[in-house]
Amino acid sequence: MTRNIKSHGSNHYELELPHGQLHVFANQEIYESFEDKVFEMADNNLQIPRNKYMGYTPDAHVGVGTCIGTTAVWNMKDGMVSPSIVGVDIGCGMRVHTTPLHKRDLQDKEVRRRLIEAIEQYVPTNERVNSNYADIDIMEVVRNGLNGLPEKYIPSQQWITHVEESNFRYDHAALEQLPPKIRKNAHGQLGTLGSGNHFCEIQYLEIAEEHKELAAQWGLYDGGVVVMIHSGSRAWGAMVGREHTKTIKEAMHLWGVTNPDPNLNYAPISSREGQAYLNLMYSALNFAVANRHMIAYGVQEAFRDLYGPQFEMPVLYDLMHNYALKEFHRGQPMLVHRKGATRALPPGHFLNTPVYKATGHPALIPGSMGTSSYIMLGREEGLKNFYSICHGAGRVRSRRATRLAVTVDEFSQSLRVGTDEEIIVNHRSLDTILDECPQAYKDVDQIIDSITGAGLADVVAKCKPMAVIKGI
């Protein structure tokens, strides 16, 4: 594909593709690693009418219909919404809790193993096992988010205030469109991880020297132990995505609208189909934030089994990286799609949640299993990418290709198995999760270098893994 490339310096490339402009934020090493398919998919996306902006973060890689790592923007007045540029796991995102523990408290590998075993008692990792929260009304959760949870599951008000959004409001009448089976399939999944790249990880912190004061304000310190959670809306979001991909695809056929990629679907925001999707997407966002909340609740219960009933796990932050939200930019309302992209607002920005208005909020970026994760802070310059940064390392190999290219021994070495610094994993055999090894992903340090070098965000802390719980 022919593309003219303009470098804006500082890890920012602007590409003139046949159907519009694509902004790419990556250092040279990462940029040169992008396969042609990534740019072909961008050009397909740019054929959606009235697009106002499209950008890739350095973790961008091929997805279904749209690359993971995409930010795409339309005006609310006459723009489009695309389930393909949200993704199937609607509301998938990150959550971090602080603890009173220090790295030295978990230095003994046997302590870490006991902790994993305790967590698995509260957080099911097997897809066929329901959670322990049958008394929670799923419909209350999808209607009202965290406000739909029984009070006994809210350890403190801080668990409500320190999140990107606790309750996504929408027209609840839209729920009547969903098939009854969605409730059945989602029942019992609240508070469960799911499989694939979802995880719960016990980590310790290394604070960036230039941000020690900010880190202290956020309750972070060198050697402090934190809990990082990655999960989404489970069956509820998956079924919303599938149902409305089908509905919008049928509508596009009736409208005579085509695209080179049959997996790329979209509708006018103002259309019946567009409004139906947006309303039900918000229901999935409510499920997702409540799901991560209940996973964290279970993790806290596990810590209390080991350390006593007074053990507290304050929330640092909870945010999403698969969604479309109405945001105000350039003096007008816009629909910002982020598929595998994290919002990172700078200090003082009006979209910050109130508790982080002054400092800016923590932007939570997971690494691959066995590598560091990051806590970052958005910068003013991030406006050039609508305040979107990466959402992780980004796959460089498919699951099948990973299993062909990487051995269990190589995976074992990356987890430092047999050493005092071993990253303890809940799986008895690493072969079962080989496709999630670090070698399946890009180098997260290069991804972070791309983001900081582009001026989109700064590193506040590195999160070094000590123990990992993965779903089956």
C-alpha positions as CSV (number, residue, x, y, z in Angstrom):
1,M,0.0,0.0,0.0
2,T,1.3,3.4,-0.9
3,R,1.7,5.7,2.0
4,N,3.4,9.1,2.4
5,I,5.1,9.5,5.8
6,K,5.6,12.7,7.7
7,S,7.7,12.6,10.9
8,H,6.7,15.1,13.6
9,G,9.7,14.0,15.6
10,S,9.4,12.6,19.1
11,N,8.1,9.2,18.1
12,H,5.1,10.7,16.1
13,Y,4.5,9.7,12.5
14,E,1.7,11.0,10.3
15,L,0.8,8.7,7.4
16,E,-1.2,9.7,4.3
17,L,-3.1,6.6,3.4
18,P,-5.4,6.3,0.4
19,H,-8.5,7.2,2.5
20,G,-7.1,9.5,5.1
21,Q,-4.5,10.3,7.8
22,L,-3.2,7.9,10.4
23,H,-1.1,9.1,13.3
24,V,1.3,6.5,14.8
25,F,3.1,7.0,18.1
26,A,6.1,4.7,18.2
27,N,9.9,4.8,18.4
28,Q,11.8,3.8,15.3
29,E,12.3,0.1,16.4
30,I,8.6,-0.4,17.1
31,Y,7.5,1.5,14.0
32,E,9.7,-0.6,11.7
33,S,8.2,-3.8,13.3
34,F,4.6,-3.0,12.1
35,E,3.4,-5.4,9.5
36,D,1.6,-4.1,6.3
37,K,-1.7,-5.6,7.5
38,V,-1.8,-3.0,10.3
39,F,-1.8,-0.2,7.8
40,E,-4.3,-1.9,5.5
41,M,-6.7,-2.2,8.4
42,A,-6.2,1.5,9.2
43,D,-7.1,2.4,5.6
44,N,-10.3,0.2,5.8
45,N,-11.3,2.0,9.0
46,L,-10.7,5.4,7.4
47,Q,-13.3,4.6,4.8
48,I,-15.9,4.9,7.5
49,P,-17.6,8.3,6.7
50,R,-16.8,11.5,8.5
51,N,-13.9,10.3,10.6
52,K,-12.2,13.1,12.5
53,Y,-9.1,11.4,13.8
54,M,-7.4,8.0,13.8
55,G,-4.3,7.1,15.8
56,Y,-2.2,4.0,16.7
57,T,-0.3,3.5,20.0
58,P,2.9,1.5,19.8
59,D,1.2,-1.8,21.0
60,A,-1.0,-1.8,17.9
61,H,-1.5,-5.2,16.3
62,V,-3.9,-6.9,14.0
63,G,-7.4,-7.5,15.5
64,V,-10.9,-8.4,14.1
65,G,-12.0,-5.5,11.9
66,T,-9.8,-3.0,13.6
67,C,-6.3,-3.2,15.1
68,I,-5.9,-3.4,18.9
69,G,-4.2,-0.1,19.9
70,T,-6.6,2.2,17.9
71,T,-8.1,5.5,18.8
72,A,-10.8,6.7,16.4
73,V,-13.0,9.7,16.7
74,W,-16.2,11.0,15.2
75,N,-18.4,14.0,16.0
76,M,-21.5,13.1,18.1
77,K,-23.7,15.3,15.8
78,D,-23.3,13.4,12.6
79,G,-20.7,10.7,13.3
80,M,-20.5,6.9,13.5
81,V,-20.2,4.3,16.2
82,S,-18.4,1.0,15.4
83,P,-18.6,-2.2,17.5
84,S,-15.5,-3.3,15.6
85,I,-13.6,-0.3,17.1
86,V,-14.7,-1.2,20.6
87,G,-14.0,-4.9,20.5
88,V,-15.8,-7.9,21.8
89,D,-14.5,-7.7,25.4
90,I,-16.4,-4.4,26.1
91,G,-15.0,-2.6,29.1
92,C,-11.9,-4.7,29.5
93,G,-9.6,-2.8,31.7
94,M,-7.2,-2.6,34.6
95,R,-7.4,-2.1,38.4
96,V,-4.7,-1.6,41.0
97,H,-5.0,-1.8,44.8
98,T,-2.3,-0.8,47.3
99,T,-1.5,-2.9,50.4
100,P,0.4,-2.3,53.6
101,L,2.9,-5.0,52.7
102,H,6.5,-4.6,51.5
103,K,8.3,-6.8,49.0
104,R,10.3,-8.4,51.9
105,D,7.0,-9.6,53.4
106,L,6.5,-11.9,50.4
107,Q,10.2,-12.8,49.8
108,D,9.5,-16.4,50.9
109,K,8.2,-18.3,47.8
110,E,6.0,-20.5,50.1
111,V,4.2,-17.4,51.3
112,R,3.5,-16.4,47.7
113,R,2.2,-19.9,46.9
114,R,-0.1,-19.8,50.0
115,L,-1.4,-16.5,48.8
116,I,-2.1,-17.8,45.3
117,E,-4.0,-20.8,46.8
118,A,-6.0,-18.4,49.1
119,I,-6.9,-16.1,46.2
120,E,-8.1,-19.1,44.1
121,Q,-10.6,-19.9,46.8
122,Y,-12.3,-16.6,46.2
123,V,-11.6,-15.8,42.5
124,P,-12.5,-18.7,40.3
125,T,-10.0,-19.3,37.5
126,N,-11.8,-22.1,35.7
127,E,-14.4,-21.1,33.1
128,R,-16.8,-23.8,34.3
129,V,-16.8,-22.6,37.9
130,N,-19.2,-19.9,39.1
131,S,-18.3,-17.1,41.5
132,N,-19.4,-17.0,45.1
133,Y,-21.8,-14.1,44.7
134,A,-25.2,-15.7,43.9
135,D,-26.9,-13.0,46.0
136,I,-25.9,-10.2,43.6
137,D,-28.6,-9.3,41.1
138,I,-26.9,-9.1,37.7
139,M,-29.6,-6.9,36.3
140,E,-29.0,-4.3,39.1
141,V,-25.3,-4.4,38.2
142,V,-25.7,-3.8,34.5
143,R,-28.2,-1.0,35.2
144,N,-26.3,0.8,37.9
145,G,-22.7,-0.4,37.9
146,L,-21.1,-0.3,41.3
147,N,-24.2,1.3,42.7
148,G,-26.0,-2.0,41.9
149,L,-23.9,-4.0,44.3
150,P,-25.1,-4.9,47.8
151,E,-23.6,-2.6,50.5
152,K,-21.8,-5.5,52.1
153,Y,-19.5,-5.7,49.1
154,I,-18.4,-2.1,49.3
155,P,-15.4,-2.1,51.8
156,S,-15.3,1.7,51.8
157,Q,-16.5,4.7,49.8
158,Q,-13.0,4.9,48.4
159,W,-13.8,1.8,46.3
160,I,-16.5,3.9,44.6
161,T,-14.6,7.2,44.2
162,H,-11.3,6.0,42.9
163,V,-12.5,4.6,39.6
164,E,-12.8,6.1,36.1
165,E,-16.6,5.7,36.2
166,S,-18.7,3.9,38.8
167,N,-22.0,4.0,36.9
168,F,-22.5,4.5,33.2
169,R,-26.0,5.9,32.7
170,Y,-28.1,5.0,29.7
171,D,-31.7,4.1,28.7
172,H,-32.4,0.9,30.6
173,A,-35.3,0.1,28.2
174,A,-32.6,-1.1,25.7
175,L,-32.1,-4.2,27.9
176,E,-35.4,-5.5,26.7
177,Q,-33.8,-6.1,23.3
178,L,-31.4,-8.7,24.7
179,P,-32.1,-12.5,24.4
180,P,-32.9,-14.2,27.8
181,K,-29.8,-16.4,27.4
182,I,-27.5,-13.5,28.1
183,R,-28.6,-13.4,31.8
184,K,-28.1,-17.1,32.1
185,N,-24.6,-17.0,30.5
186,A,-23.5,-14.1,32.6
187,H,-24.9,-15.4,35.9
188,G,-22.1,-16.6,38.2
189,Q,-19.4,-14.7,36.2
190,L,-19.3,-11.6,38.4
191,G,-15.9,-11.7,40.2
192,T,-14.2,-14.1,37.8
193,L,-11.1,-13.5,35.7
194,G,-11.8,-15.3,32.5
195,S,-9.1,-16.8,30.3
196,G,-6.6,-15.5,27.7
197,N,-4.6,-12.5,28.8
198,H,-6.7,-11.7,31.9
199,F,-4.9,-12.0,35.2
200,C,-4.5,-11.0,38.8
201,E,-0.9,-10.2,39.7
202,I,1.0,-9.5,43.0
203,Q,3.7,-6.9,42.3
204,Y,6.2,-4.6,44.1
205,L,6.9,-1.1,43.1
206,E,10.0,0.8,41.8
207,I,9.2,4.5,41.9
208,A,10.6,6.8,39.3
209,E,12.9,9.3,41.0
210,E,11.4,12.4,39.3
211,H,7.9,11.4,40.5
212,K,8.5,10.3,44.1
213,E,6.4,13.2,45.5
214,L,3.4,12.4,43.3
215,A,3.8,8.7,44.0
216,A,3.7,9.5,47.8
217,Q,0.4,11.5,47.2
218,W,-1.0,8.4,45.5
219,G,0.1,6.1,48.4
220,L,2.9,4.5,46.4
221,Y,6.5,3.8,47.7
222,D,9.5,1.8,46.7
223,G,9.1,-1.9,47.5
224,G,5.4,-1.5,48.3
225,V,3.2,-4.4,47.3
226,V,0.2,-3.8,45.0
227,V,-2.4,-6.0,43.3
228,M,-3.1,-5.5,39.6
229,I,-6.2,-7.0,38.0
230,H,-7.0,-7.3,34.2
231,S,-10.4,-8.4,33.2
232,G,-13.6,-7.3,31.5
233,S,-17.3,-7.8,30.9
234,R,-17.1,-11.6,30.4
235,A,-20.1,-13.2,28.7
236,W,-22.3,-10.2,29.1
237,G,-20.1,-7.9,26.9
238,A,-19.3,-10.8,24.5
239,M,-23.0,-11.4,23.8
240,V,-23.7,-7.6,23.4
241,G,-20.9,-7.3,21.0
242,R,-21.9,-10.4,18.9
243,E,-25.7,-9.5,18.8
244,H,-25.1,-5.9,17.7
245,T,-22.3,-6.8,15.3
246,K,-24.9,-9.0,13.6
247,T,-27.6,-6.3,13.8
248,I,-25.5,-3.5,12.4
249,K,-24.1,-5.8,9.7
250,E,-27.6,-6.5,8.5
251,A,-28.5,-2.8,8.6
252,M,-25.4,-2.0,6.5
253,H,-26.5,-4.5,3.9
254,L,-30.0,-2.8,3.8
255,W,-28.4,0.6,3.5
256,G,-26.1,-0.6,0.7
257,V,-23.0,0.2,2.7
258,T,-19.9,-1.8,2.0
259,N,-16.3,-2.0,3.2
260,P,-13.3,-4.1,2.1
261,D,-13.3,-5.8,5.4
262,P,-16.5,-7.7,6.2
263,N,-15.6,-7.7,9.9
264,L,-15.7,-3.9,10.1
265,N,-19.2,-2.8,11.1
266,Y,-20.6,0.7,11.9
267,A,-23.8,2.8,12.0
268,P,-24.7,6.4,12.4
269,I,-24.7,7.4,16.1
270,S,-28.1,8.9,15.7
271,S,-29.6,5.7,14.0
272,R,-31.8,3.2,15.9
273,E,-29.0,0.7,15.5
274,G,-26.3,3.1,16.7
275,Q,-28.3,4.1,19.8
276,A,-29.2,0.5,20.7
277,Y,-25.5,-0.5,20.6
278,L,-24.3,2.5,22.7
279,N,-27.0,1.8,25.3
280,L,-26.1,-1.8,25.6
281,M,-22.4,-1.1,25.5
282,Y,-22.8,1.0,28.6
283,S,-24.5,-2.0,30.3
284,A,-21.4,-4.0,29.6
285,L,-19.2,-1.2,30.9
286,N,-21.2,-1.4,34.2
287,F,-20.7,-5.2,34.3
288,A,-16.9,-4.8,33.6
289,V,-16.2,-2.3,36.4
290,A,-18.3,-4.3,38.9
291,N,-16.5,-7.5,37.8
292,R,-13.1,-6.1,38.6
293,H,-14.4,-4.7,41.8
294,M,-15.7,-8.1,42.9
295,I,-12.4,-9.8,41.9
296,A,-10.6,-7.3,44.1
297,Y,-13.1,-8.0,46.9
298,G,-12.2,-11.7,46.7
299,V,-8.5,-10.9,46.7
300,Q,-8.9,-8.8,49.8
301,E,-10.7,-11.7,51.5
302,A,-7.8,-14.0,50.6
303,F,-5.3,-11.6,52.1
304,R,-7.4,-11.4,55.3
305,D,-7.3,-15.2,55.6
306,L,-3.5,-14.9,55.8
307,Y,-3.0,-11.5,57.5
308,G,-6.1,-11.0,59.6
309,P,-9.5,-9.4,59.3
310,Q,-8.2,-5.8,59.5
311,F,-6.2,-6.1,56.3
312,E,-7.1,-3.3,53.9
313,M,-6.5,-2.9,50.1
314,P,-7.3,0.7,49.1
315,V,-8.1,1.3,45.4
316,L,-5.5,3.2,43.5
317,Y,-7.6,3.3,40.3
318,D,-9.8,1.4,37.9
319,L,-10.0,2.2,34.2
320,M,-11.0,0.7,30.8
321,H,-9.3,0.2,27.5
322,N,-12.1,-1.1,25.2
323,Y,-15.0,1.3,24.8
324,A,-16.5,4.4,23.0
325,L,-17.3,7.4,25.2
326,K,-18.7,10.9,24.6
327,E,-16.0,13.3,25.4
328,F,-15.6,17.1,24.8
329,H,-12.7,18.0,22.5
330,R,-12.1,21.0,20.2
331,G,-15.1,22.7,21.8
332,Q,-17.6,20.0,20.8
333,P,-18.9,16.6,21.8
334,M,-17.1,13.7,20.2
335,L,-17.4,9.9,20.4
336,V,-13.9,8.6,21.2
337,H,-13.4,4.9,20.4
338,R,-10.5,3.2,22.2
339,K,-9.8,-0.4,21.3
340,G,-6.8,-1.5,23.3
341,A,-6.0,2.1,24.2
342,T,-5.9,3.7,27.7
343,R,-7.1,7.2,28.5
344,A,-4.3,9.2,30.3
345,L,-5.5,12.6,31.4
346,P,-3.0,15.3,32.6
347,P,-3.3,17.1,36.0
348,G,-6.1,19.6,36.1
349,H,-8.1,18.2,33.1
350,F,-11.8,18.6,33.6
351,L,-12.5,14.9,32.6
352,N,-10.5,13.6,35.6
353,T,-12.5,11.9,38.3
354,P,-12.8,14.4,41.2
355,V,-10.3,12.7,43.5
356,Y,-7.6,13.0,40.8
357,K,-8.5,16.4,39.4
358,A,-5.4,18.1,40.8
359,T,-2.8,15.4,40.2
360,G,-4.2,13.6,37.1
361,H,-5.2,10.0,37.5
362,P,-2.9,6.9,37.4
363,A,-2.8,5.3,33.9
364,L,-2.4,1.5,34.4
365,I,-0.4,-0.4,31.8
366,P,0.2,-4.1,32.1
367,G,3.3,-5.8,30.8
368,S,3.4,-9.4,29.6
369,M,3.6,-12.2,32.1
370,G,7.0,-12.1,33.6
371,T,7.8,-8.5,32.7
372,S,7.2,-5.2,34.4
373,S,3.9,-3.3,34.3
374,Y,3.7,0.5,34.6
375,I,1.8,3.2,36.4
376,M,1.9,6.4,34.3
377,L,0.6,9.9,34.3
378,G,-0.8,11.7,31.2
379,R,0.7,14.9,29.8
380,E,-0.9,17.9,28.2
381,E,0.8,17.0,24.9
382,G,-1.4,13.8,25.0
383,L,-4.1,15.9,23.4
384,K,-2.6,15.2,20.0
385,N,-3.8,11.5,20.4
386,F,-7.0,12.5,22.3
387,Y,-5.1,11.5,25.5
388,S,-4.8,7.9,24.5
389,I,-1.8,5.8,25.4
390,C,-1.0,2.1,25.1
391,H,-2.9,-0.6,26.9
392,G,-0.1,-3.1,27.3
393,A,2.8,-4.7,25.3
394,G,0.7,-5.8,22.3
395,R,1.0,-9.3,20.8
396,V,3.7,-9.9,18.3
397,R,2.8,-13.6,17.7
398,S,-0.5,-15.4,17.5
399,R,-1.2,-18.1,20.1
400,R,-0.6,-20.9,17.6
401,A,2.7,-19.2,16.4
402,T,3.8,-18.8,20.0
403,R,3.4,-22.5,20.7
404,L,5.5,-23.3,17.7
405,A,8.2,-20.8,18.4
406,V,8.7,-20.9,22.2
407,T,9.5,-23.9,24.4
408,V,8.3,-24.4,28.0
409,D,11.9,-24.2,29.1
410,E,12.3,-20.8,27.6
411,F,9.1,-19.7,29.3
412,S,10.3,-21.1,32.6
413,Q,13.5,-19.1,32.3
414,S,11.6,-15.9,31.7
415,L,9.7,-16.6,35.0
416,R,13.1,-17.3,36.8
417,V,11.8,-20.6,37.9
418,G,14.0,-22.2,40.6
419,T,15.5,-18.9,41.8
420,D,14.7,-16.8,44.8
421,E,13.1,-14.3,42.4
422,E,10.8,-16.9,40.8
423,I,7.5,-15.4,39.7
424,I,5.0,-17.9,41.2
425,V,2.2,-19.0,38.8
426,N,-1.0,-20.8,39.8
427,H,-0.8,-23.3,37.0
428,R,0.9,-26.6,37.7
429,S,2.1,-26.9,34.1
430,L,3.4,-23.9,32.2
431,D,2.4,-25.6,29.0
432,T,-1.3,-24.7,29.6
433,I,-0.5,-21.0,29.4
434,L,2.5,-21.1,27.0
435,D,0.7,-18.8,24.5
436,E,0.7,-16.1,27.2
437,C,4.5,-16.1,27.7
438,P,6.5,-12.9,27.4
439,Q,7.9,-14.0,24.0
440,A,4.3,-13.7,22.6
441,Y,4.4,-10.0,23.1
442,K,6.3,-6.9,22.1
443,D,9.0,-5.6,24.4
444,V,7.0,-3.6,26.9
445,D,10.0,-1.4,27.8
446,Q,10.1,-0.3,24.1
447,I,6.4,0.4,24.2
448,I,6.8,2.6,27.2
449,D,9.8,4.3,25.7
450,S,7.6,5.1,22.6
451,I,4.9,6.7,24.8
452,T,7.3,8.8,27.0
453,G,9.3,9.8,24.0
454,A,6.2,11.0,22.2
455,G,5.3,13.1,25.2
456,L,2.0,11.4,25.8
457,A,2.7,10.3,29.4
458,D,5.4,9.8,32.1
459,V,6.3,6.8,34.2
460,V,5.5,7.1,37.9
461,A,6.2,3.6,38.9
462,K,7.3,0.2,37.6
463,C,5.4,-2.8,38.9
464,K,7.6,-5.9,39.2
465,P,5.7,-9.3,39.2
466,M,6.0,-11.6,42.2
467,A,3.0,-13.9,41.7
468,V,0.5,-14.4,38.9
469,I,-3.0,-15.9,38.8
470,K,-4.2,-16.8,35.3
471,G,-7.6,-18.2,34.2
472,I,-8.0,-21.5,32.5
